[in-house]
């Protein structure tokens, strides 16, 4: 159930980011609303799967450079995950394009921030799956 919540949050974050950034293109603008929603959902699923499978391996392999840059290299890893998602979704006939690497970097930052905010507010990212009670 948490995985489905993550996909929904990621899809919303991708959609809002595409509205904000002129260098990010998500879905076909001339498509129907249902087609756009399904496209965003599938792209969010692809991104979630890539973040589940590829990102931990890449993070492990780049751990030394991440330490040297005090964690800033994680931004590059997030950007690479978005670009990989763009490539995979292109193979499936879905549209997720970035004009340049820098637009993808900015999109990664915005998607990460938006996802963190929504997950913190809704409690989706909570390890126990529910909100913790405050005890006296």
N, C-alpha and C positions, 0 to 999 in steps of 0.2 A: 504494500500500500504506500510506503514511503517513496518507493521508486516512481510510482505513478504521480505522486505529489511533486517530486523533483522534476519530472517531465513537464508537468503543467506550469510550474514556476519558471523553468527554463524557456518554455515556449512563450510565456508572457514577457519574460525579459528580452528574448530575441525580438519579439514584435515591437516592444517599446523602443528598443535600441534602433531597429530599422526605421522607426518613425523619426527618431532624433537625428541619426547620422545620414547625411546625403551620400556618403561613399559606401554604404551598405545596402544591398538589394536583396530583399527577402520575398520570394513568391512572385507571381505574375500579377501586376496591378490591374490588368483587364479581366482577371478571373473572377468567378462568383465568390461570395463571402465564404460559403461552405468549402470550396476548393482551396481558398487561402488558409482557412483554419486547419484543414487536413494537411496541407503542405507544411505549415508551421509545426503542427504536432509531429509529423514524421521527421522533420529536421531536428526538432528537440529530442526525439527518441534516438536519432543517429548520434547527436552530440552527447547524450547521456551514455550511450553504449561506448563511444570513443573515450569519454572521460572515465568510464569504469574499467575499460580494458587497456587502452594504450597509455593514458596519462600516468598511472602509477609506475609503469615500466620506464617511461621517459623521465619521470621525476627521479627515479632511483638512479638511472644512468647519468643524469646531470646534477646529482646531489653536490659534488664538489664545486661546480661553478655557481650553483645556487647559494652555497655557503659563502663563497668569495664575493658575491654581489649582494649579500645580506638579504636574500630572498627575492630580489628584483627579477631574477631570471625566470621566476614563476610566471611573470607577465608574458614572457616570450613563449613559454610552454603553453599557456592558455591561448595565445595567438595561434600557435601551431595547431592546437586542437580545433580551433575554429576554421582554420584553412583546410585541415584534413576533412572536417565535416563538410565544408564547401565542395571539396573535390568528390567525396562520396555521394553527396546529394546530387551533384551534377551527373554522376554516373547513372543515378536513378531518375534523371529527368526533372529534378527539383531545382529551384533557383535559390541559391544563397551565394552571392558574389560580393567581393570587396574590390574597390578600385585600386587600392594599394595595401601594402603590408601595414602601413600606419593606421589606416582605417580599421583593419582587422585588430590591431593592438588596442585602439580606442574602444572598439566594440567589445573586446574581451574584458576590458576594465569595467565598462558600463554594465554588461551582462552579469559579471561577477558581483558588482555592488548591488544591482537590483535584486539578484537572486538571494544574496545574503540578507538584505532588508526584508524581503517577503518571507523568507524562511524563518527569520528571527521573530517576525510579527505573528506568523501562523503557527510556529512551533514545529514545522516539518523537519527541520534539521536537528531536532532534539533527539538524543540517543535513545531515550526510553520510549519515544513515540508519543509521549504526552507531556504536558506542562508539569513542572515540578512544583510541589506545594512548599510554601514558606512556613517553616516551623518556628515557634517561639524559643 
